[in-house]
Amino acid sequence: MSGHTENEITIAAPLDLVWDMTNDLENWPQLFSEYAAVEVMKRKGQKTTFRLTMHPDDNGKVWSWVSERTTDRQGRNVRARRVEPGPFQHMDIRWEYSEVPGGTRMHWRQDFAMRPDAPVDDAWMTDNINRNSRVQLELIREKIEQRDRERRSASVPAN
């Protein structure tokens, strides 16, 4: 068996701003509530290898892993995979961006499978990812829309 999730949100902001903020890895701890730290290990072309560290879970465990992320700004998508899959057999992620009336739609797709000895199964992780993705997408939307409002108000000359 394997898991698959798809989640999306429309952000009332220009695609360039959404792209820039969501692909600024070093600032992910300020954008996502779940990440405590990001360590960029290597950059080559459009591919970045980095370590993500989460805040401690309810049991005090700190989860951390290495991922690779390849951006394609022209194609408006990002592909990522866990290099250190931990409890996953594999975790593949695709982010897609599109301009829509009223802003930018960001669509997240995750395909994965849990290892047989993982503490949870595919169904549990699917529910967990869906629940958490909705929370994170809403936080991201709020922060990007706030930044867009600040940028627009700063560019309006005072009378």
Phi and psi in degrees as GROMACS dihedral restraints (atoms count N, CA, C in turn):
[ dihedral_restraints ]
;  ai    aj    ak    al  type     phi  dphi    fc
    3     4     5     6     1  -147.2    20    10
    4     5     6     7     1   167.6    20    10
    6     7     8     9     1  -110.9    20    10
    7     8     9    10     1   151.6    20    10
    9    10    11    12     1  -147.9    20    10
   10    11    12    13     1   131.7    20    10
   12    13    14    15     1  -132.9    20    10
   13    14    15    16     1   150.9    20    10
   15    16    17    18     1  -140.5    20    10
   16    17    18    19     1   126.0    20    10
   18    19    20    21     1  -139.9    20    10
   19    20    21    22     1   148.2    20    10
   21    22    23    24     1  -151.5    20    10
   22    23    24    25     1   162.8    20    10
   24    25    26    27     1  -151.1    20    10
   25    26    27    28     1   149.5    20    10
   27    28    29    30     1  -102.9    20    10
   28    29    30    31     1   128.5    20    10
   30    31    32    33     1  -111.3    20    10
   31    32    33    34     1   126.5    20    10
   33    34    35    36     1   -79.0    20    10
   34    35    36    37     1    71.4    20    10
   36    37    38    39     1  -159.8    20    10
   37    38    39    40     1   157.8    20    10
   39    40    41    42     1   -65.5    20    10
   40    41    42    43     1   149.6    20    10
   42    43    44    45     1   -55.6    20    10
   43    44    45    46     1   -42.0    20    10
   45    46    47    48     1   -59.0    20    10
   46    47    48    49     1   -41.4    20    10
   48    49    50    51     1   -67.6    20    10
   49    50    51    52     1   -44.1    20    10
   51    52    53    54     1   -60.8    20    10
   52    53    54    55     1   -46.2    20    10
   54    55    56    57     1   -59.0    20    10
   55    56    57    58     1   -51.7    20    10
   57    58    59    60     1   -60.2    20    10
   58    59    60    61     1   -45.5    20    10
   60    61    62    63     1   -70.7    20    10
   61    62    63    64     1   -38.6    20    10
   63    64    65    66     1   -81.3    20    10
   64    65    66    67     1   -12.1    20    10
   66    67    68    69     1  -111.0    20    10
   67    68    69    70     1    11.3    20    10
   69    70    71    72     1   -90.5    20    10
   70    71    72    73     1    83.1    20    10
   72    73    74    75     1   -55.5    20    10
   73    74    75    76     1   -41.5    20    10
   75    76    77    78     1   -60.9    20    10
   76    77    78    79     1   -23.4    20    10
   78    79    80    81     1  -100.1    20    10
   79    80    81    82     1     8.5    20    10
   81    82    83    84     1   -57.7    20    10
   82    83    84    85     1   -35.6    20    10
   84    85    86    87     1   -61.6    20    10
   85    86    87    88     1   -22.4    20    10
   87    88    89    90     1   -89.0    20    10
   88    89    90    91     1   -19.8    20    10
   90    91    92    93     1   -93.0    20    10
   91    92    93    94     1   -40.8    20    10
   93    94    95    96     1  -102.9    20    10
   94    95    96    97     1   141.4    20    10
   96    97    98    99     1   -80.8    20    10
   97    98    99   100     1   -16.6    20    10
   99   100   101   102     1   -89.2    20    10
  100   101   102   103     1   -17.1    20    10
  102   103   104   105     1   -98.4    20    10
  103   104   105   106     1   128.3    20    10
  105   106   107   108     1   -89.5    20    10
  106   107   108   109     1   -33.1    20    10
  108   109   110   111     1  -156.2    20    10
  109   110   111   112     1   151.6    20    10
  111   112   113   114     1  -131.3    20    10
  112   113   114   115     1   129.3    20    10
  114   115   116   117     1  -120.0    20    10
  115   116   117   118     1   110.9    20    10
  117   118   119   120     1   -76.4    20    10
  118   119   120   121     1   123.0    20    10
  120   121   122   123     1   -98.1    20    10
  121   122   123   124     1   -34.6    20    10
  123   124   125   126     1  -160.2    20    10
  124   125   126   127     1   140.8    20    10
  126   127   128   129     1  -127.3    20    10
  127   128   129   130     1   131.8    20    10
  129   130   131   132     1  -145.1    20    10
  130   131   132   133     1   110.3    20    10
  132   133   134   135     1    62.0    20    10
  133   134   135   136     1  -127.4    20    10
  135   136   137   138     1   -92.6    20    10
  136   137   138   139     1     2.2    20    10
  138   139   140   141     1   -99.7    20    10
  139   140   141   142     1   132.8    20    10
  141   142   143   144     1  -125.0    20    10
  142   143   144   145     1   132.5    20    10
  144   145   146   147     1  -106.7    20    10
  145   146   147   148     1   130.2    20    10
  147   148   149   150     1  -150.7    20    10
  148   149   150   151     1   157.8    20    10
  150   151   152   153     1  -105.7    20    10
  151   152   153   154     1   128.6    20    10
  153   154   155   156     1  -104.4    20    10
  154   155   156   157     1   136.5    20    10
  156   157   158   159     1  -126.0    20    10
  157   158   159   160     1   128.6    20    10
  159   160   161   162     1   -90.7    20    10
  160   161   162   163     1   163.8    20    10
  162   163   164   165     1   -67.4    20    10
  163   164   165   166     1   155.7    20    10
  165   166   167   168     1   -56.9    20    10
  166   167   168   169     1   141.9    20    10
  168   169   170   171     1   -79.5    20    10
  169   170   171   172     1  -174.7    20    10
  171   172   173   174     1   -60.5    20    10
  172   173   174   175     1   -22.7    20    10
  174   175   176   177     1   -96.4    20    10
  175   176   177   178     1     5.1    20    10
  177   178   179   180     1    85.2    20    10
  178   179   180   181     1     0.7    20    10
  180   181   182   183     1   -78.0    20    10
  181   182   183   184     1   135.5    20    10
  183   184   185   186     1  -103.3    20    10
  184   185   186   187     1   119.0    20    10
  186   187   188   189     1   -94.1    20    10
  187   188   189   190     1   139.0    20    10
  189   190   191   192     1  -148.7    20    10
  190   191   192   193     1   145.5    20    10
  192   193   194   195     1  -158.3    20    10
  193   194   195   196     1   163.6    20    10
  195   196   197   198     1  -103.9    20    10
  196   197   198   199     1   135.1    20    10
  198   199   200   201     1  -128.4    20    10
  199   200   201   202     1   159.4    20    10
  201   202   203   204     1  -114.8    20    10
  202   203   204   205     1   139.5    20    10
  204   205   206   207     1  -135.3    20    10
  205   206   207   208     1   127.0    20    10
  207   208   209   210     1  -119.0    20    10
  208   209   210   211     1   120.8    20    10
  210   211   212   213     1   -97.4    20    10
  211   212   213   214     1   145.0    20    10
  213   214   215   216     1  -133.5    20    10
  214   215   216   217     1    85.5    20    10
  216   217   218   219     1   -61.4    20    10
  217   218   219   220     1   -42.4    20    10
  219   220   221   222     1   -61.7    20    10
  220   221   222   223     1   -41.4    20    10
  222   223   224   225     1   -82.6    20    10
  223   224   225   226     1    -5.1    20    10
  225   226   227   228     1    57.0    20    10
  226   227   228   229     1    45.1    20    10
  228   229   230   231     1  -149.9    20    10
  229   230   231   232     1   162.3    20    10
  231   232   233   234     1  -134.9    20    10
  232   233   234   235     1   136.9    20    10
  234   235   236   237     1  -116.7    20    10
  235   236   237   238     1   137.7    20    10
  237   238   239   240     1  -139.7    20    10
  238   239   240   241     1   156.2    20    10
  240   241   242   243     1  -151.7    20    10
  241   242   243   244     1   150.3    20    10
  243   244   245   246     1   -79.0    20    10
  244   245   246   247     1   126.6    20    10
  246   247   248   249     1   -82.9    20    10
  247   248   249   250     1   -39.7    20    10
  249   250   251   252     1  -104.4    20    10
  250   251   252   253     1    94.0    20    10
  252   253   254   255     1   -74.0    20    10
  253   254   255   256     1   -13.1    20    10
  255   256   257   258     1    57.3    20    10
  256   257   258   259     1  -124.0    20    10
  258   259   260   261     1   -75.3    20    10
  259   260   261   262     1    -4.6    20    10
  261   262   263   264     1   -92.9    20    10
  262   263   264   265     1   142.6    20    10
  264   265   266   267     1   -69.9    20    10
  265   266   267   268     1   -40.3    20    10
  267   268   269   270     1  -158.2    20    10
  268   269   270   271     1   154.5    20    10
  270   271   272   273     1  -143.6    20    10
  271   272   273   274     1   113.4    20    10
  273   274   275   276     1  -119.6    20    10
  274   275   276   277     1   132.9    20    10
  276   277   278   279     1  -128.2    20    10
  277   278   279   280     1   141.8    20    10
  279   280   281   282     1  -133.5    20    10
  280   281   282   283     1   127.3    20    10
  282   283   284   285     1  -109.4    20    10
  283   284   285   286     1   133.8    20    10
  285   286   287   288     1  -125.6    20    10
  286   287   288   289     1   140.4    20    10
  288   289   290   291     1  -121.0    20    10
  289   290   291   292     1   139.3    20    10
  291   292   293   294     1  -146.9    20    10
  292   293   294   295     1   145.0    20    10
  294   295   296   297     1   -79.8    20    10
  295   296   297   298     1   132.4    20    10
  297   298   299   300     1  -135.6    20    10
  298   299   300   301     1   162.3    20    10
  300   301   302   303     1   -54.9    20    10
  301   302   303   304     1   127.0    20    10
  303   304   305   306     1    92.4    20    10
  304   305   306   307     1     0.1    20    10
  306   307   308   309     1   150.3    20    10
  307   308   309   310     1  -136.0    20    10
  309   310   311   312     1  -130.0    20    10
  310   311   312   313     1   130.8    20    10
  312   313   314   315     1   -95.6    20    10
  313   314   315   316     1   131.4    20    10
  315   316   317   318     1  -115.8    20    10
  316   317   318   319     1   124.4    20    10
  318   319   320   321     1  -118.6    20    10
  319   320   321   322     1   126.8    20    10
  321   322   323   324     1  -110.6    20    10
  322   323   324   325     1   132.0    20    10
  324   325   326   327     1  -126.3    20    10
  325   326   327   328     1   130.8    20    10
  327   328   329   330     1  -128.3    20    10
  328   329   330   331     1   128.7    20    10
  330   331   332   333     1  -120.2    20    10
  331   332   333   334     1   131.4    20    10
  333   334   335   336     1  -157.6    20    10
  334   335   336   337     1   168.7    20    10
  336   337   338   339     1  -145.8    20    10
  337   338   339   340     1   138.2    20    10
  339   340   341   342     1   -84.7    20    10
  340   341   342   343     1   147.3    20    10
  342   343   344   345     1   -68.6    20    10
  343   344   345   346     1   151.9    20    10
  345   346   347   348     1   -59.0    20    10
  346   347   348   349     1   -29.7    20    10
  348   349   350   351     1   -94.3    20    10
  349   350   351   352     1     8.9    20    10
  351   352   353   354     1   -67.5    20    10
  352   353   354   355     1   154.1    20    10
  354   355   356   357     1   -70.9    20    10
  355   356   357   358     1   -12.3    20    10
  357   358   359   360     1  -137.0    20    10
  358   359   360   361     1   162.8    20    10
  360   361   362   363     1  -101.7    20    10
  361   362   363   364     1   178.9    20    10
  363   364   365   366     1   -59.8    20    10
  364   365   366   367     1   -41.6    20    10
  366   367   368   369     1   -64.0    20    10
  367   368   369   370     1   -44.3    20    10
  369   370   371   372     1   -61.5    20    10
  370   371   372   373     1   -45.5    20    10
  372   373   374   375     1   -66.8    20    10
  373   374   375   376     1   -36.6    20    10
  375   376   377   378     1   -59.1    20    10
  376   377   378   379     1   -48.4    20    10
  378   379   380   381     1   -61.3    20    10
  379   380   381   382     1   -42.9    20    10
  381   382   383   384     1   -63.1    20    10
  382   383   384   385     1   -47.2    20    10
  384   385   386   387     1   -63.2    20    10
  385   386   387   388     1   -44.1    20    10
  387   388   389   390     1   -60.9    20    10
  388   389   390   391     1   -45.2    20    10
  390   391   392   393     1   -63.3    20    10
  391   392   393   394     1   -47.8    20    10
  393   394   395   396     1   -70.3    20    10
  394   395   396   397     1   -36.2    20    10
  396   397   398   399     1   -60.8    20    10
  397   398   399   400     1   -40.9    20    10
  399   400   401   402     1   -61.3    20    10
  400   401   402   403     1   -41.3    20    10
  402   403   404   405     1   -64.1    20    10
  403   404   405   406     1   -49.2    20    10
  405   406   407   408     1   -66.0    20    10
  406   407   408   409     1   -42.1    20    10
  408   409   410   411     1   -61.4    20    10
  409   410   411   412     1   -40.2    20    10
  411   412   413   414     1   -65.6    20    10
  412   413   414   415     1   -42.8    20    10
  414   415   416   417     1   -61.2    20    10
  415   416   417   418     1   -44.3    20    10
  417   418   419   420     1   -61.3    20    10
  418   419   420   421     1   -46.2    20    10
  420   421   422   423     1   -56.6    20    10
  421   422   423   424     1   -48.6    20    10
  423   424   425   426     1   -59.9    20    10
  424   425   426   427     1   -43.9    20    10
  426   427   428   429     1   -69.6    20    10
  427   428   429   430     1   -40.1    20    10
  429   430   431   432     1   -70.5    20    10
  430   431   432   433     1   -42.3    20    10
  432   433   434   435     1   -63.7    20    10
  433   434   435   436     1   -37.5    20    10
  435   436   437   438     1   -62.8    20    10
  436   437   438   439     1   -45.7    20    10
  438   439   440   441     1   -61.1    20    10
  439   440   441   442     1   -40.3    20    10
  441   442   443   444     1   -64.0    20    10
  442   443   444   445     1   -42.0    20    10
  444   445   446   447     1   -62.0    20    10
  445   446   447   448     1   -42.8    20    10
  447   448   449   450     1   -63.2    20    10
  448   449   450   451     1   -42.4    20    10
  450   451   452   453     1   -64.2    20    10
  451   452   453   454     1   -44.2    20    10
  453   454   455   456     1   -66.8    20    10
  454   455   456   457     1   -40.2    20    10
  456   457   458   459     1   -71.1    20    10
  457   458   459   460     1   -30.5    20    10
  459   460   461   462     1   -71.4    20    10
  460   461   462   463     1   -25.1    20    10
  462   463   464   465     1   -89.6    20    10
  463   464   465   466     1    -5.2    20    10
  465   466   467   468     1   -88.2    20    10
  466   467   468   469     1   119.2    20    10
  468   469   470   471     1   -67.5    20    10
  469   470   471   472     1   143.8    20    10
  471   472   473   474     1   -73.9    20    10
  472   473   474   475     1   143.0    20    10
